[in-house]
């Protein structure tokens, strides 16, 4: 079944499931642009800052009511050195999903929600070169609630309108400030 939704901002029907994400962790963006190349080592799946702060890229999957495929946020998570070493050691392992979850702190700002930095997470490695699944701690934060309970197609359209068209009010329904 083809995923589509009506966009209230541009009045068009959009086909295909959108996903959004950050190209780097928030901590990397906080470095002065001229310091990033000296202090940060940014790869497509990991980032190390000052040889002491470790980040990996993963996916927060939000179930969409009535659809098999989830809405995906591409995010970065801060992890310990020990967890980073585990991630590096198992990166090419064919059965890395057998690795116990790694603890981390969300290091991505997601505009449709109240502050998302430092939400507690569990990083679940996946087989086949798929980026890790990021499971938020089950709290009452709107992002954690949506991950747990799922969202309607209308919420996907609302997020799309906010991030693509800059539409105001995308947060209002969720009670975000």
Backbone as a printed PyTorch tensor [residue, N CA C, xyz], in Angstrom:
tensor([[[  0.8410,  -1.1780,   0.0000],
         [  0.0000,   0.0000,   0.0000],
         [  0.8880,   1.2430,   0.0000]],

        [[  0.6250,   2.1390,  -0.9440],
         [  1.3910,   3.3670,  -1.0770],
         [  1.0080,   4.3360,   0.0310]],

        [[  2.0050,   4.8320,   0.7480],
         [  1.7370,   5.8060,   1.8030],
         [  1.5760,   7.1720,   1.1580]],

        [[  0.5220,   7.8750,   1.5060],
         [  0.3250,   9.2350,   1.0230],
         [ -0.4290,  10.0220,   2.0820]],

        [[ -0.3000,  11.3350,   1.9880],
         [ -1.0070,  12.1980,   2.9340],
         [ -1.2780,  13.5400,   2.2750]],

        [[ -2.3250,  14.2000,   2.7470],
         [ -2.6850,  15.5340,   2.2750],
         [ -1.9570,  16.5610,   3.1230]],

        [[ -1.2710,  17.4720,   2.4620],
         [ -0.5420,  18.5230,   3.1660],
         [ -1.4360,  19.7530,   3.2590]],

        [[ -1.7770,  20.1420,   4.4670],
         [ -2.6500,  21.2960,   4.6800],
         [ -1.9680,  22.6050,   4.2880]],

        [[ -0.6390,  22.6350,   4.2680],
         [  0.0790,  23.8650,   3.9610],
         [  0.1340,  24.1450,   2.4650]],

        [[  0.4800,  23.1330,   1.6660],
         [  0.6100,  23.3510,   0.2220],
         [ -0.5650,  22.7690,  -0.5610]],

        [[ -1.4940,  22.1130,   0.1270],
         [ -2.7090,  21.5420,  -0.4720],
         [ -2.4150,  20.4670,  -1.5160]],

        [[ -1.2780,  19.8180,  -1.4030],
         [ -0.9390,  18.7360,  -2.3210],
         [ -0.9680,  17.4100,  -1.5860]],

        [[ -1.1550,  16.3440,  -2.3700],
         [ -1.0370,  14.9950,  -1.8280],
         [  0.4120,  14.5730,  -2.0310]],

        [[  1.0830,  14.2150,  -0.9540],
         [  2.4720,  13.7570,  -1.0290],
         [  2.4840,  12.2350,  -0.9420]],

        [[  3.2500,  11.6150,  -1.8300],
         [  3.3510,  10.1590,  -1.8610],
         [  4.7070,   9.7390,  -1.3140]],

        [[  4.7190,   8.6530,  -0.5890],
         [  5.9470,   8.1500,   0.0140],
         [  6.0500,   8.6060,   1.4530]],

        [[  6.6290,   7.7600,   2.2530],
         [  6.7510,   8.0360,   3.6810],
         [  7.9550,   8.9350,   3.9340]],

        [[  7.7490,  10.1370,   4.4740],
         [  8.8930,  10.9970,   4.7550],
         [  9.6460,  10.5170,   5.9910]],

        [[ 10.9040,  10.8900,   6.0650],
         [ 11.6930,  10.6840,   7.2780],
         [ 12.6270,  11.8850,   7.3870]],

        [[ 13.0040,  12.2010,   8.5910],
         [ 13.8470,  13.3670,   8.8290],
         [ 14.9560,  12.9880,   9.7940]],

        [[ 16.0830,  13.7100,   9.7080],
         [ 17.1760,  13.4060,  10.6100],
         [ 18.2400,  14.4740,  10.5990]],

        [[ 19.2030,  14.2940,  11.4640],
         [ 20.3240,  15.2180,  11.6040],
         [ 21.5720,  14.5980,  10.9830]],

        [[ 22.3590,  15.4250,  10.3380],
         [ 23.6000,  14.9660,   9.7170],
         [ 24.7230,  14.7830,  10.7330]],

        [[ 24.5660,  15.3930,  11.9050],
         [ 25.6000,  15.3150,  12.9460],
         [ 24.9260,  15.4570,  14.3080]],

        [[ 25.6140,  15.0230,  15.3640],
         [ 25.0510,  15.2250,  16.7020],
         [ 25.0220,  16.7100,  17.0700]],

        [[ 24.1270,  17.0690,  17.9570],
         [ 24.0120,  18.4590,  18.4180],
         [ 25.3450,  18.9500,  18.9890]],

        [[ 26.0650,  18.0940,  19.6950],
         [ 27.3510,  18.4950,  20.2820],
         [ 28.3520,  18.9080,  19.2080]],

        [[ 28.2880,  18.2990,  18.0370],
         [ 29.1620,  18.6660,  16.9250],
         [ 28.7750,  20.0490,  16.4010]],

        [[ 27.4710,  20.2900,  16.2510],
         [ 27.0050,  21.5980,  15.7800],
         [ 27.3690,  22.7100,  16.7500]],

        [[ 27.5150,  22.3920,  18.0190],
         [ 27.8540,  23.4080,  19.0200],
         [ 29.3160,  23.8370,  18.9510]],

        [[ 30.1540,  23.0580,  18.2880],
         [ 31.5460,  23.4650,  18.0840],
         [ 31.5700,  24.6210,  17.0900]],

        [[ 32.4980,  25.5460,  17.2800],
         [ 32.6650,  26.6150,  16.2970],
         [ 33.0110,  25.9710,  14.9550]],

        [[ 32.4490,  26.4710,  13.8610],
         [ 32.7070,  25.8470,  12.5530],
         [ 34.1870,  25.6560,  12.2370]],

        [[ 35.0310,  26.6080,  12.6340],
         [ 36.4600,  26.4730,  12.3420],
         [ 37.1680,  25.4840,  13.2670]],

        [[ 36.4920,  25.0170,  14.3300],
         [ 37.0790,  24.0310,  15.2430],
         [ 36.6440,  22.5990,  14.9210]],

        [[ 35.6170,  22.4470,  14.1190],
         [ 35.0440,  21.1200,  13.8880],
         [ 36.0480,  20.1390,  13.2980]],

        [[ 36.8570,  20.5840,  12.3540],
         [ 37.8020,  19.6510,  11.7290],
         [ 38.9330,  19.2500,  12.6720]],

        [[ 39.3040,  20.1260,  13.6300],
         [ 40.3610,  19.7800,  14.5770],
         [ 39.8380,  18.9600,  15.7560]],

        [[ 38.6530,  19.2710,  16.2410],
         [ 38.1390,  18.6370,  17.4580],
         [ 37.1930,  17.4810,  17.1900]],

        [[ 36.5830,  17.4620,  16.0240],
         [ 35.5910,  16.4380,  15.7350],
         [ 35.9820,  15.5430,  14.5780]],

        [[ 35.6000,  14.2930,  14.6830],
         [ 35.7820,  13.3310,  13.5970],
         [ 34.3900,  12.7900,  13.2780]],

        [[ 33.7630,  13.3650,  12.2430],
         [ 32.3940,  13.0240,  11.8900],
         [ 32.3720,  12.0520,  10.7200]],

        [[ 31.8180,  10.8660,  10.9660],
         [ 31.6130,   9.8900,   9.9080],
         [ 30.1330,   9.7940,   9.5830]],

        [[ 29.7730,   8.8850,   8.7020],
         [ 28.3610,   8.7460,   8.3450],
         [ 27.5550,   8.0660,   9.4470]],

        [[ 28.2170,   7.2880,  10.3040],
         [ 27.5160,   6.5460,  11.3530],
         [ 28.0210,   6.8160,  12.7620]],

        [[ 29.1340,   7.5430,  12.8800],
         [ 29.6600,   7.8320,  14.2110],
         [ 30.3610,   9.1780,  14.2170]],

        [[ 30.6000,   9.6730,  15.4170],
         [ 31.2760,  10.9490,  15.5990],
         [ 32.0330,  10.8810,  16.9210]],

        [[ 33.2540,  11.3900,  16.9070],
         [ 34.0620,  11.4830,  18.1240],
         [ 34.5130,  12.9340,  18.2470]],

        [[ 34.3300,  13.4990,  19.4310],
         [ 34.7460,  14.8760,  19.6920],
         [ 35.7820,  14.8610,  20.8100]],

        [[ 36.8890,  15.5470,  20.5410],
         [ 37.9810,  15.6800,  21.5150],
         [ 38.4690,  14.3240,  22.0260]],

        [[ 38.3010,  13.2930,  21.2450],
         [ 38.7260,  11.9330,  21.5900],
         [ 38.1590,  11.4500,  22.9220]],

        [[ 37.0460,  12.0790,  23.3710],
         [ 36.4610,  11.6640,  24.6480],
         [ 34.9380,  11.6610,  24.6600]],

        [[ 34.3120,  12.1730,  23.6040],
         [ 32.8460,  12.1580,  23.5160],
         [ 32.4740,  11.3520,  22.2810]],

        [[ 31.6130,  10.3590,  22.4660],
         [ 31.3440,   9.3750,  21.4240],
         [ 29.8560,   9.3590,  21.0780]],

        [[ 29.5690,   9.3550,  19.7920],
         [ 28.1940,   9.4140,  19.3060],
         [ 28.0090,   8.4030,  18.1810]],

        [[ 26.8370,   7.8020,  18.1350],
         [ 26.4970,   6.9380,  17.0120],
         [ 25.1280,   7.3440,  16.4790]],

        [[ 24.9330,   7.0370,  15.2080],
         [ 23.7010,   7.3950,  14.5160],
         [ 22.7420,   6.2230,  14.5590]],

        [[ 21.4750,   6.5300,  14.7620],
         [ 20.4630,   5.4830,  14.8020],
         [ 19.1100,   6.0100,  14.3770]],

        [[ 18.0950,   5.2000,  14.5810],
         [ 16.7420,   5.5020,  14.1240],
         [ 15.7340,   5.3630,  15.2530]],

        [[ 14.9610,   6.4040,  15.4620],
         [ 13.7880,   6.3090,  16.3300],
         [ 12.6150,   6.0360,  15.4030]],

        [[ 12.0110,   4.8810,  15.5600],
         [ 10.9010,   4.4900,  14.6970],
         [  9.5840,   4.7150,  15.4330]],

        [[  8.6800,   5.4240,  14.7650],
         [  7.3710,   5.7520,  15.3280],
         [  6.3160,   4.9930,  14.5250]],

        [[  5.5950,   4.0680,  15.1460],
         [  4.5490,   3.3510,  14.4040],
         [  3.4810,   4.3290,  13.8910]],

        [[  2.9890,   4.0710,  12.6900],
         [  1.8960,   4.8570,  12.1190],
         [  0.6600,   3.9700,  12.1220]],

        [[ -0.3920,   4.4400,  12.7660],
         [ -1.6230,   3.6520,  12.8710],
         [ -2.1100,   3.2310,  11.4810]],

        [[ -2.3150,   1.9330,  11.3060],
         [ -2.8420,   1.4100,  10.0530],
         [ -1.8160,   1.1930,   8.9630]],

        [[ -0.5300,   1.3680,   9.2620],
         [  0.5210,   1.2000,   8.2550],
         [  1.6320,   0.3090,   8.8040]],

        [[  2.1990,  -0.4900,   7.9220],
         [  3.2500,  -1.4240,   8.3350],
         [  4.5830,  -0.7190,   8.5830]],

        [[  4.8840,   0.2930,   7.7750],
         [  6.1670,   0.9820,   7.8900],
         [  6.0680,   2.1240,   8.9010]],

        [[  7.1260,   2.3250,   9.7170],
         [  7.1060,   3.4130,  10.6960],
         [  7.5880,   4.7350,  10.1010]],

        [[  7.2820,   5.8100,  10.7810],
         [  7.8970,   7.1070,  10.5290],
         [  9.2470,   7.0580,  11.2430]],

        [[ 10.3070,   7.5350,  10.5960],
         [ 11.6530,   7.3930,  11.1650],
         [ 12.3140,   8.7570,  11.3640]],

        [[ 12.8240,   8.9340,  12.5670],
         [ 13.7000,  10.0630,  12.8740],
         [ 15.1340,   9.5450,  12.8620]],

        [[ 16.0100,  10.1440,  12.0640],
         [ 17.4300,   9.8280,  12.1020],
         [ 18.0730,  10.6620,  13.1980]],

        [[ 18.6220,  10.0140,  14.2060],
         [ 19.1250,  10.7210,  15.3890],
         [ 20.5380,  10.2790,  15.7490]],

        [[ 21.1280,  11.0220,  16.6610],
         [ 22.4390,  10.7020,  17.2210],
         [ 22.2930,  10.5010,  18.7190]],

        [[ 23.0780,   9.5720,  19.2390],
         [ 23.0490,   9.2330,  20.6550],
         [ 24.4700,   9.3010,  21.1990]],

        [[ 24.6280,   9.9180,  22.3510],
         [ 25.9070,   9.9600,  23.0520],
         [ 26.0350,   8.6810,  23.8720]],

        [[ 27.1770,   8.0080,  23.7290],
         [ 27.4030,   6.7570,  24.4590],
         [ 28.7670,   6.7910,  25.1440]],

        [[ 28.9600,   5.8820,  26.0620],
         [ 30.2320,   5.7940,  26.7900],
         [ 31.3230,   5.2210,  25.8910]],

        [[ 32.5650,   5.3570,  26.3310],
         [ 33.6930,   4.7690,  25.6100],
         [ 33.5180,   3.2620,  25.4900]],

        [[ 33.1230,   2.5940,  26.5670],
         [ 32.9400,   1.1360,  26.5280],
         [ 31.8700,   0.7490,  25.5090]],

        [[ 30.7730,   1.4930,  25.4760],
         [ 29.7170,   1.2010,  24.4990],
         [ 30.1940,   1.4900,  23.0830]],

        [[ 30.9570,   2.5620,  22.9170],
         [ 31.4910,   2.8940,  21.5960],
         [ 32.4280,   1.7890,  21.1080]],

        [[ 33.2670,   1.2890,  21.9990],
         [ 34.1660,   0.1890,  21.6270],
         [ 33.3700,  -1.0510,  21.2290]],

        [[ 32.2740,  -1.3220,  21.9240],
         [ 31.3980,  -2.4420,  21.5470],
         [ 30.8160,  -2.1990,  20.1670]],

        [[ 30.3470,  -0.9910,  19.9210],
         [ 29.7600,  -0.6480,  18.6230],
         [ 30.7890,  -0.8250,  17.5010]],

        [[ 32.0090,  -0.3320,  17.7070],
         [ 33.0650,  -0.4680,  16.6960],
         [ 33.3920,  -1.9440,  16.4650]],

        [[ 33.5460,  -2.7020,  17.5520],
         [ 33.9140,  -4.1180,  17.4550],
         [ 32.8550,  -4.9280,  16.7010]],

        [[ 31.6010,  -4.5760,  16.8570],
         [ 30.5200,  -5.3610,  16.2480],
         [ 29.9870,  -4.7470,  14.9530]],

        [[ 30.5680,  -3.6460,  14.5020],
         [ 30.0190,  -2.9130,  13.3590],
         [ 29.7940,  -3.8070,  12.1400]],

        [[ 30.7540,  -4.6480,  11.8120],
         [ 30.6340,  -5.5210,  10.6410],
         [ 30.2390,  -6.9510,  10.9920]],

        [[ 29.9290,  -7.1970,  12.2480],
         [ 29.5480,  -8.5570,  12.6690],
         [ 28.2030,  -8.9340,  12.0480]],

        [[ 28.0970, -10.1600,  11.5250],
         [ 26.8450, -10.5650,  10.8790],
         [ 25.6730, -10.6970,  11.8480]],

        [[ 25.9560, -10.9340,  13.1190],
         [ 24.8810, -11.1060,  14.0980],
         [ 25.0420, -10.1230,  15.2600]],

        [[ 25.2070,  -8.8660,  14.9290],
         [ 25.4170,  -7.8770,  15.9940],
         [ 24.1490,  -7.5820,  16.7840]],

        [[ 23.0020,  -8.0090,  16.2830],
         [ 21.7510,  -7.8060,  17.0250],
         [ 21.7380,  -8.6080,  18.3240]],

        [[ 22.6490,  -9.5670,  18.4550],
         [ 22.7510, -10.3610,  19.6830],
         [ 23.4070,  -9.5790,  20.8170]],

        [[ 24.0010,  -8.4340,  20.4840],
         [ 24.6610,  -7.5930,  21.4850],
         [ 23.6060,  -6.9890,  22.4180]],

        [[ 23.8190,  -7.0380,  23.7250],
         [ 22.8570,  -6.3940,  24.6390],
         [ 22.7200,  -4.9030,  24.3160]],

        [[ 21.5610,  -4.3060,  24.6010],
         [ 21.3690,  -2.8800,  24.3210],
         [ 22.4240,  -2.0260,  25.0240]],

        [[ 22.7780,  -0.9330,  24.3810],
         [ 23.7370,   0.0260,  24.9180],
         [ 22.9650,   1.2360,  25.4370]],

        [[ 23.3720,   1.7520,  26.5860],
         [ 22.7140,   2.9450,  27.1230],
         [ 23.2600,   4.1780,  26.4230]],

        [[ 22.3980,   5.1490,  26.1920],
         [ 22.8420,   6.4010,  25.5960],
         [ 21.9190,   7.5520,  25.9400]],

        [[ 22.3680,   8.7430,  25.5540],
         [ 21.6000,   9.9720,  25.7430],
         [ 21.3320,  10.5590,  24.3640]],

        [[ 20.0860,  10.8880,  24.0790],
         [ 19.7520,  11.4740,  22.7870],
         [ 20.5200,  12.7770,  22.6070]],

        [[ 21.1450,  12.9560,  21.4410],
         [ 21.9480,  14.1440,  21.1760],
         [ 21.4990,  14.8100,  19.8780]],

        [[ 20.1900,  14.8380,  19.6740],
         [ 19.5800,  15.4710,  18.5050],
         [ 18.3650,  16.2660,  18.9680]],

        [[ 18.2560,  17.4780,  18.4390],
         [ 17.0540,  18.2830,  18.6920],
         [ 16.0340,  17.9500,  17.6080]],

        [[ 14.8220,  17.6470,  18.0210],
         [ 13.7450,  17.3640,  17.0810],
         [ 12.6830,  18.4420,  17.2640]],

        [[ 12.5970,  19.3350,  16.2900],
         [ 11.7910,  20.5510,  16.3860],
         [ 10.3210,  20.3590,  16.7590]],

        [[  9.6550,  19.3130,  16.3520],
         [  8.2340,  19.2170,  16.7110],
         [  7.9620,  18.9120,  18.1830]],

        [[  8.9960,  18.7480,  18.9750],
         [  8.8240,  18.3100,  20.3620],
         [  9.4690,  19.2920,  21.3260]],

        [[  9.0500,  19.2470,  22.5960],
         [  9.8120,  19.9640,  23.6200],
         [ 11.2400,  19.4020,  23.6390]],

        [[ 12.1140,  20.0110,  24.3630],
         [ 13.5330,  19.6290,  24.3940],
         [ 13.7400,  18.1160,  24.3680]],

        [[ 14.5170,  17.6620,  23.3950],
         [ 14.7980,  16.2300,  23.2660],
         [ 16.2260,  15.8760,  23.6580]],

        [[ 17.0920,  16.8780,  23.8270],
         [ 18.4740,  16.5730,  24.2040],
         [ 18.5080,  15.8750,  25.5590]],

        [[ 19.3220,  14.8630,  25.6380],
         [ 19.5810,  14.1080,  26.8660],
         [ 18.4230,  13.2370,  27.3340]],

        [[ 17.4950,  12.9110,  26.4380],
         [ 16.5200,  11.8840,  26.8020],
         [ 17.2670,  10.5590,  26.9010]],

        [[ 16.9180,   9.7390,  27.8820],
         [ 17.5760,   8.4430,  28.0580],
         [ 17.1220,   7.4810,  26.9640]],

        [[ 18.1020,   6.7150,  26.4470],
         [ 17.8080,   5.7820,  25.3600],
         [ 18.4840,   4.4340,  25.5920]],

        [[ 18.0080,   3.4650,  24.8430],
         [ 18.6720,   2.1690,  24.7210],
         [ 18.9140,   1.9510,  23.2370]],

        [[ 20.1570,   1.6610,  22.8910],
         [ 20.5670,   1.4710,  21.5110],
         [ 20.5600,  -0.0240,  21.2220]],

        [[ 19.7370,  -0.4230,  20.2620],
         [ 19.6380,  -1.8300,  19.8670],
         [ 20.3230,  -1.9980,  18.5140]],

        [[ 21.4630,  -2.6810,  18.5170],
         [ 22.1670,  -2.9290,  17.2660],
         [ 21.3500,  -3.8940,  16.4190]],

        [[ 21.4480,  -3.7250,  15.0900],
         [ 20.6900,  -4.5780,  14.1720],
         [ 21.6320,  -5.2080,  13.1580]],

        [[ 21.2260,  -6.3410,  12.6690],
         [ 22.0240,  -7.0730,  11.6820],
         [ 21.9040,  -6.4250,  10.3010]],

        [[ 22.7900,  -6.8550,   9.4060],
         [ 22.6850,  -6.4760,   8.0060],
         [ 23.0530,  -5.0450,   7.6870]],

        [[ 23.8550,  -4.4160,   8.5200],
         [ 24.2810,  -3.0540,   8.2330],
         [ 23.2070,  -2.0020,   8.4490]],

        [[ 22.1110,  -2.3750,   9.0780],
         [ 21.0360,  -1.4210,   9.3540],
         [ 21.4160,  -0.6040,  10.5860]],

        [[ 21.1760,   0.6900,  10.5100],
         [ 21.4940,   1.5450,  11.6640],
         [ 20.7360,   1.0780,  12.8970]],

        [[ 21.3170,   1.3060,  14.0750],
         [ 20.6750,   0.8550,  15.3150],
         [ 19.2850,   1.4490,  15.5210]],

        [[ 18.4630,   0.6960,  16.1920],
         [ 17.1560,   1.1670,  16.6270],
         [ 17.3470,   1.8460,  17.9800]],

        [[ 16.8150,   3.0430,  18.1100],
         [ 16.9350,   3.8000,  19.3540],
         [ 15.5910,   3.7490,  20.0710]],

        [[ 15.6030,   3.1630,  21.2490],
         [ 14.3920,   3.0430,  22.0590],
         [ 14.4810,   4.0490,  23.2000]],

        [[ 13.5180,   4.9460,  23.2520],
         [ 13.4990,   5.9290,  24.3350],
         [ 13.0120,   5.2940,  25.6200]],

        [[ 13.5240,   5.8020,  26.7350],
         [ 13.0070,   5.3600,  28.0260],
         [ 11.5180,   5.7160,  28.0710]],

        [[ 10.6800,   4.8290,  28.5870],
         [  9.2320,   5.0830,  28.5820],
         [  8.8230,   6.1450,  29.6050]],

        [[  8.8210,   7.3910,  29.1620],
         [  8.4340,   8.5160,  30.0120],
         [  7.1870,   9.1660,  29.4260]],

        [[  6.8060,  10.3110,  29.9910],
         [  5.6650,  11.0350,  29.4450],
         [  6.0850,  12.1040,  28.4350]],

        [[  7.3660,  12.1170,  28.0350],
         [  7.8050,  13.0510,  26.9980],
         [  7.0270,  12.7270,  25.7180]],

        [[  6.5320,  13.7350,  24.9880],
         [  5.7210,  13.4670,  23.7950],
         [  6.3870,  12.5520,  22.7680]],

        [[  7.7030,  12.6520,  22.5960],
         [  8.3870,  11.7690,  21.6530],
         [  8.3340,  10.3230,  22.1300]],

        [[  8.5550,  10.1050,  23.4120],
         [  8.4860,   8.7460,  23.9710],
         [  7.0670,   8.1970,  23.8770]],

        [[  6.0780,   9.0460,  24.1210],
         [  4.6790,   8.6140,  24.0220],
         [  4.3630,   8.2080,  22.5860]],

        [[  4.8060,   9.0200,  21.6140],
         [  4.5430,   8.6790,  20.2110],
         [  5.2580,   7.3980,  19.8090]],

        [[  6.4760,   7.1910,  20.2900],
         [  7.1710,   5.9490,  19.9590],
         [  6.4280,   4.7510,  20.5400]],

        [[  5.8850,   4.9100,  21.6950],
         [  5.1900,   3.8220,  22.3790],
         [  3.7890,   3.5810,  21.8030]],

        [[  3.0380,   4.6690,  21.5700],
         [  1.6310,   4.5510,  21.1860],
         [  1.3710,   4.6740,  19.6940]],

        [[  2.3370,   5.2030,  18.9490],
         [  2.1360,   5.4120,  17.5230],
         [  1.4610,   6.7460,  17.2410]],

        [[  1.3860,   7.0740,  15.9410],
         [  0.7880,   8.3370,  15.5080],
         [ -0.1440,   8.0880,  14.3320]],

        [[ -1.0210,   9.0430,  14.1030],
         [ -1.9310,   8.9960,  12.9610],
         [ -1.2410,   9.5940,  11.7360]],

        [[ -1.7710,   9.2990,  10.5680],
         [ -1.2460,   9.8700,   9.3240],
         [ -1.2710,  11.3980,   9.4000]],

        [[ -2.2840,  11.9510,  10.0450],
         [ -2.3920,  13.4070,  10.1730],
         [ -1.2060,  13.9970,  10.9430]],

        [[ -0.6840,  13.2630,  11.8930],
         [  0.4900,  13.7330,  12.6400],
         [  1.7160,  13.7260,  11.7320]],

        [[  1.8370,  12.7270,  10.8670],
         [  2.9390,  12.7090,   9.8940],
         [  2.8430,  13.9550,   9.0170]],

        [[  1.6330,  14.2720,   8.5440],
         [  1.4240,  15.4550,   7.7070],
         [  1.7780,  16.7300,   8.4680]],

        [[  1.4520,  16.7740,   9.7420],
         [  1.7440,  17.9340,  10.5800],
         [  3.2580,  18.1230,  10.7310]],

        [[  3.9740,  17.0450,  11.0010],
         [  5.4360,  17.1080,  11.1290],
         [  6.0480,  17.5500,   9.8050]],

        [[  5.5720,  16.9760,   8.7110],
         [  6.0640,  17.3310,   7.3770],
         [  5.8670,  18.8290,   7.1220]],

        [[  4.6650,  19.3330,   7.3910],
         [  4.3680,  20.7490,   7.1580],
         [  5.2980,  21.6430,   7.9690]],

        [[  5.5580,  21.2620,   9.1910],
         [  6.4260,  22.0740,  10.0380],
         [  7.8640,  22.0780,   9.5230]],

        [[  8.3910,  20.9120,   9.1820],
         [  9.8020,  20.8110,   8.8170],
         [ 10.0920,  21.1930,   7.3700]],

        [[  9.1490,  20.9490,   6.4710],
         [  9.3820,  21.2550,   5.0560],
         [  8.8870,  22.6530,   4.6960]],

        [[  7.7270,  23.0140,   5.2020],
         [  7.1250,  24.2990,   4.8480],
         [  7.2910,  25.3550,   5.9340]],

        [[  7.8160,  24.9700,   7.0870],
         [  7.9580,  25.9250,   8.1840],
         [  6.6280,  26.3630,   8.7580]],

        [[  5.6320,  25.4980,   8.6320],
         [  4.2890,  25.8380,   9.1040],
         [  4.2680,  25.9760,  10.6160]],

        [[  3.6170,  27.0180,  11.0910],
         [  3.4320,  27.2040,  12.5310],
         [  2.3420,  26.2770,  13.0270]],

        [[  2.3560,  26.0410,  14.3200],
         [  1.2760,  25.2780,  14.9310],
         [  1.4680,  23.7870,  14.9170]],

        [[  2.5670,  23.3010,  14.3540],
         [  2.7660,  21.8550,  14.3010],
         [  2.9200,  21.2730,  15.6920]],

        [[  3.3530,  22.1070,  16.6400],
         [  3.5370,  21.6150,  17.9970],
         [  2.2840,  21.7630,  18.8450]],

        [[  1.4020,  22.6490,  18.4600],
         [  0.2890,  23.0190,  19.3340],
         [ -0.5320,  21.8220,  19.7820]],

        [[ -0.8040,  20.9170,  18.8780],
         [ -1.6250,  19.7650,  19.2190],
         [ -0.9460,  18.8670,  20.2360]],

        [[  0.3670,  18.8600,  20.2390],
         [  1.1070,  18.0140,  21.1660],
         [  1.3970,  18.7300,  22.4870]],

        [[  1.0450,  20.0050,  22.5630],
         [  1.2680,  20.7350,  23.8050],
         [  2.7040,  21.1710,  24.0070]],

        [[  3.4650,  21.2340,  22.9450],
         [  4.8700,  21.6280,  23.0680],
         [  4.9730,  23.1390,  23.1940]],

        [[  6.0630,  23.5590,  23.7750],
         [  6.2670,  24.9980,  23.9120],
         [  7.2320,  25.5070,  22.8760]]])
